[in-house]
Amino acid sequence: MPGGDFARLELPGGGGFGPPAERDPEQVAADVMDGLYTSDIALNQYPVALAADGTVNRERTAAIAIAARRRITPHHTICTP
């Protein structure tokens, strides 16, 4: 590359901070509307369910979150002396 020239690379997303499932669903919807990723990615990675108009389907999102917690939360029996 000749001196004085520069290259600019812009990529959507990033490493993020914290678990994806804890991200604000409205922010996920805004990112989908901005074209940063698809509604399928929002559903499978975050998990946020979107309606056809791009708004958050709160009922379905809540149900998915409950199901996800059940899959990853171990069931323990706590015995006390």
Z-matrix of the N, CA and C atoms (Angstrom, degrees):
N
C 1 1.433
C 2 1.541 1 107.14
N 3 1.302 2 117.67 1 130.40
C 4 1.468 3 120.30 2 -178.42
C 5 1.534 4 111.49 3 -64.47
N 6 1.335 5 116.29 4 148.94
C 7 1.457 6 121.56 5 177.58
C 8 1.518 7 111.12 6 -56.27
N 9 1.308 8 116.21 7 141.85
C 10 1.467 9 121.16 8 179.94
C 11 1.519 10 113.37 9 89.81
N 12 1.330 11 118.17 10 -16.93
C 13 1.463 12 121.54 11 176.21
C 14 1.529 13 108.82 12 -84.34
N 15 1.298 14 115.31 13 161.80
C 16 1.457 15 118.58 14 175.70
C 17 1.525 16 108.69 15 -145.30
N 18 1.307 17 114.72 16 159.78
C 19 1.468 18 121.58 17 176.46
C 20 1.517 19 107.28 18 -119.29
N 21 1.304 20 115.59 19 141.50
C 22 1.464 21 120.61 20 177.96
C 23 1.518 22 107.61 21 -124.51
N 24 1.308 23 116.10 22 129.22
C 25 1.455 24 122.11 23 -179.70
C 26 1.520 25 107.92 24 -123.48
N 27 1.321 26 116.72 25 120.48
C 28 1.458 27 121.57 26 177.74
C 29 1.510 28 108.57 27 -115.65
N 30 1.327 29 115.32 28 128.95
C 31 1.454 30 121.27 29 -179.83
C 32 1.524 31 109.95 30 -125.19
N 33 1.317 32 117.51 31 141.80
C 34 1.463 33 119.17 32 176.12
C 35 1.518 34 110.05 33 -74.90
N 36 1.303 35 115.96 34 150.64
C 37 1.456 36 120.36 35 174.49
C 38 1.505 37 112.68 36 79.27
N 39 1.275 38 114.12 37 -167.65
C 40 1.453 39 121.10 38 -178.90
C 41 1.507 40 108.95 39 174.37
N 42 1.301 41 116.08 40 -169.56
C 43 1.454 42 121.11 41 -179.11
C 44 1.513 43 112.35 42 -66.77
N 45 1.316 44 115.76 43 -30.10
C 46 1.450 45 119.82 44 179.54
C 47 1.508 46 112.26 45 74.65
N 48 1.314 47 115.61 46 177.92
C 49 1.448 48 121.87 47 179.92
C 50 1.514 49 108.00 48 -137.11
N 51 1.295 50 117.03 49 120.96
C 52 1.464 51 121.52 50 178.62
C 53 1.515 52 112.39 51 83.33
N 54 1.325 53 114.98 52 175.17
C 55 1.465 54 120.53 53 -179.31
C 56 1.532 55 111.77 54 -64.57
N 57 1.329 56 117.75 55 135.11
C 58 1.467 57 120.38 56 179.57
C 59 1.526 58 113.13 57 -56.78
N 60 1.321 59 118.05 58 -33.73
C 61 1.461 60 120.91 59 -178.06
C 62 1.528 61 112.53 60 -67.00
N 63 1.337 62 117.71 61 -14.30
C 64 1.462 63 120.97 62 179.17
C 65 1.523 64 112.79 63 -94.49
N 66 1.323 65 117.23 64 2.54
C 67 1.461 66 120.37 65 -179.85
C 68 1.523 67 110.34 66 -71.78
N 69 1.314 68 117.06 67 145.49
C 70 1.460 69 122.75 68 179.18
C 71 1.528 70 109.28 69 -60.98
N 72 1.336 71 117.77 70 120.48
C 73 1.469 72 120.61 71 -178.87
C 74 1.530 73 113.39 72 -55.78
N 75 1.323 74 117.49 73 -33.59
C 76 1.471 75 120.34 74 179.32
C 77 1.529 76 110.73 75 -65.66
N 78 1.329 77 116.98 76 -36.12
C 79 1.463 78 120.35 77 177.90
C 80 1.527 79 110.54 78 -69.48
N 81 1.318 80 116.43 79 -37.57
C 82 1.469 81 120.34 80 176.37
C 83 1.528 82 109.08 81 -62.08
N 84 1.329 83 116.96 82 -45.63
C 85 1.472 84 121.02 83 178.95
C 86 1.521 85 110.91 84 -61.02
N 87 1.332 86 117.13 85 -40.59
C 88 1.468 87 120.81 86 179.20
C 89 1.526 88 110.58 87 -64.30
N 90 1.324 89 117.05 88 -39.71
C 91 1.473 90 120.12 89 178.24
C 92 1.524 91 111.41 90 -64.60
N 93 1.330 92 116.71 91 -37.97
C 94 1.476 93 119.89 92 176.90
C 95 1.530 94 109.37 93 -65.25
N 96 1.333 95 116.82 94 -44.54
C 97 1.471 96 120.47 95 179.26
C 98 1.527 97 111.36 96 -61.67
N 99 1.342 98 116.84 97 -32.17
C 100 1.469 99 121.59 98 178.90
C 101 1.528 100 112.45 99 -81.05
N 102 1.336 101 116.45 100 -2.60
C 103 1.461 102 120.06 101 177.45
C 104 1.520 103 114.43 102 81.70
N 105 1.334 104 117.83 103 14.36
C 106 1.459 105 119.60 104 -179.69
C 107 1.522 106 112.07 105 -71.91
N 108 1.317 107 116.57 106 -31.20
C 109 1.455 108 121.67 107 172.71
C 110 1.517 109 108.96 108 -160.54
N 111 1.325 110 115.93 109 174.30
C 112 1.461 111 121.65 110 -173.69
C 113 1.526 112 111.60 111 -91.28
N 114 1.320 113 115.46 112 167.96
C 115 1.460 114 119.68 113 176.34
C 116 1.525 115 110.96 114 -65.81
N 117 1.338 116 117.70 115 -28.95
C 118 1.468 117 120.35 116 175.84
C 119 1.524 118 110.82 117 -64.53
N 120 1.322 119 116.86 118 -41.53
C 121 1.466 120 120.43 119 177.27
C 122 1.529 121 109.65 120 -66.38
N 123 1.333 122 117.42 121 -41.04
C 124 1.469 123 120.62 122 177.44
C 125 1.531 124 110.21 123 -57.57
N 126 1.318 125 116.46 124 -41.62
C 127 1.454 126 121.28 125 -178.15
C 128 1.531 127 111.97 126 -71.16
N 129 1.307 128 116.51 127 -43.96
C 130 1.462 129 120.32 128 -172.66
C 131 1.518 130 114.51 129 -87.48
N 132 1.325 131 118.26 130 -21.90
C 133 1.456 132 120.16 131 -176.68
C 134 1.524 133 113.14 132 -104.49
N 135 1.336 134 118.70 133 -28.43
C 136 1.467 135 118.22 134 -169.02
C 137 1.524 136 117.46 135 -101.22
N 138 1.233 137 129.88 136 -29.41
C 139 1.452 138 133.88 137 -33.05
C 140 1.533 139 111.11 138 -85.48
N 141 1.305 140 115.81 139 122.14
C 142 1.457 141 122.91 140 179.67
C 143 1.522 142 107.86 141 -128.95
N 144 1.328 143 116.09 142 123.76
C 145 1.464 144 121.50 143 177.80
C 146 1.525 145 108.58 144 -91.62
N 147 1.327 146 115.23 145 130.70
C 148 1.461 147 120.37 146 179.99
C 149 1.519 148 110.60 147 -111.15
N 150 1.325 149 115.68 148 145.35
C 151 1.461 150 121.71 149 174.24
C 152 1.526 151 108.50 150 -76.89
N 153 1.314 152 116.37 151 170.47
C 154 1.462 153 121.65 152 -178.91
C 155 1.531 154 112.04 153 -58.72
N 156 1.334 155 117.11 154 -29.78
C 157 1.474 156 119.90 155 -179.56
C 158 1.532 157 112.85 156 -85.97
N 159 1.338 158 117.52 157 2.55
C 160 1.455 159 121.66 158 176.47
C 161 1.518 160 114.92 159 93.15
N 162 1.326 161 116.96 160 -4.75
C 163 1.463 162 119.45 161 177.81
C 164 1.528 163 109.77 162 -80.88
N 165 1.329 164 115.18 163 161.60
C 166 1.460 165 120.41 164 -179.23
C 167 1.527 166 109.62 165 -72.49
N 168 1.322 167 115.94 166 128.11
C 169 1.460 168 121.90 167 171.91
C 170 1.536 169 105.02 168 -86.61
N 171 1.311 170 116.19 169 93.01
C 172 1.468 171 121.47 170 -172.24
C 173 1.524 172 112.95 171 -63.12
N 174 1.320 173 117.34 172 -40.80
C 175 1.469 174 120.37 173 -178.76
C 176 1.530 175 110.81 174 -63.09
N 177 1.311 176 116.53 175 -47.68
C 178 1.465 177 120.14 176 -179.75
C 179 1.532 178 111.21 177 -68.75
N 180 1.329 179 117.27 178 -38.87
C 181 1.466 180 120.97 179 177.93
C 182 1.527 181 110.21 180 -60.94
N 183 1.330 182 117.16 181 -43.22
C 184 1.470 183 120.88 182 179.28
C 185 1.525 184 110.85 183 -64.05
N 186 1.326 185 117.24 184 -41.96
C 187 1.468 186 120.65 185 179.41
C 188 1.527 187 111.37 186 -63.88
N 189 1.323 188 116.56 187 -39.94
C 190 1.469 189 121.00 188 178.90
C 191 1.523 190 109.91 189 -65.97
N 192 1.324 191 117.26 190 -40.82
C 193 1.462 192 121.15 191 -179.78
C 194 1.524 193 110.81 192 -64.00
N 195 1.324 194 117.19 193 -41.05
C 196 1.466 195 120.91 194 178.14
C 197 1.522 196 110.19 195 -63.08
N 198 1.328 197 116.61 196 -44.87
C 199 1.466 198 120.72 197 179.45
C 200 1.528 199 110.91 198 -63.25
N 201 1.326 200 117.47 199 -39.39
C 202 1.467 201 121.57 200 179.87
C 203 1.522 202 110.31 201 -65.21
N 204 1.324 203 117.22 202 -42.50
C 205 1.468 204 119.74 203 178.94
C 206 1.518 205 110.90 204 -63.64
N 207 1.303 206 117.25 205 -37.00
C 208 1.474 207 120.09 206 178.36
C 209 1.519 208 111.26 207 -64.56
N 210 1.331 209 116.46 208 -35.53
C 211 1.469 210 119.97 209 -179.66
C 212 1.520 211 112.07 210 -71.01
N 213 1.329 212 118.03 211 -33.11
C 214 1.462 213 119.31 212 -173.58
C 215 1.524 214 113.92 213 -104.21
N 216 1.332 215 117.91 214 -10.12
C 217 1.455 216 120.45 215 -179.43
C 218 1.520 217 109.37 216 -91.61
N 219 1.336 218 117.12 217 115.80
C 220 1.461 219 118.36 218 178.54
C 221 1.522 220 110.59 219 -68.64
N 222 1.294 221 115.32 220 147.20
C 223 1.460 222 120.93 221 178.07
C 224 1.521 223 107.77 222 -97.36
N 225 1.299 224 116.30 223 117.43
C 226 1.452 225 121.50 224 -179.21
C 227 1.523 226 109.26 225 -119.11
N 228 1.297 227 114.99 226 147.77
C 229 1.447 228 120.61 227 169.62
C 230 1.513 229 106.63 228 -102.88
N 231 1.305 230 115.71 229 123.32
C 232 1.457 231 119.35 230 -178.62
C 233 1.524 232 107.28 231 -97.71
N 234 1.302 233 114.78 232 122.70
C 235 1.468 234 120.48 233 178.20
C 236 1.506 235 108.38 234 -108.50
N 237 1.300 236 115.96 235 128.84
C 238 1.462 237 119.54 236 177.01
C 239 1.513 238 108.42 237 -110.91
N 240 1.329 239 116.41 238 146.06
C 241 1.476 240 118.68 239 -179.21
C 242 1.505 241 112.45 240 -70.08
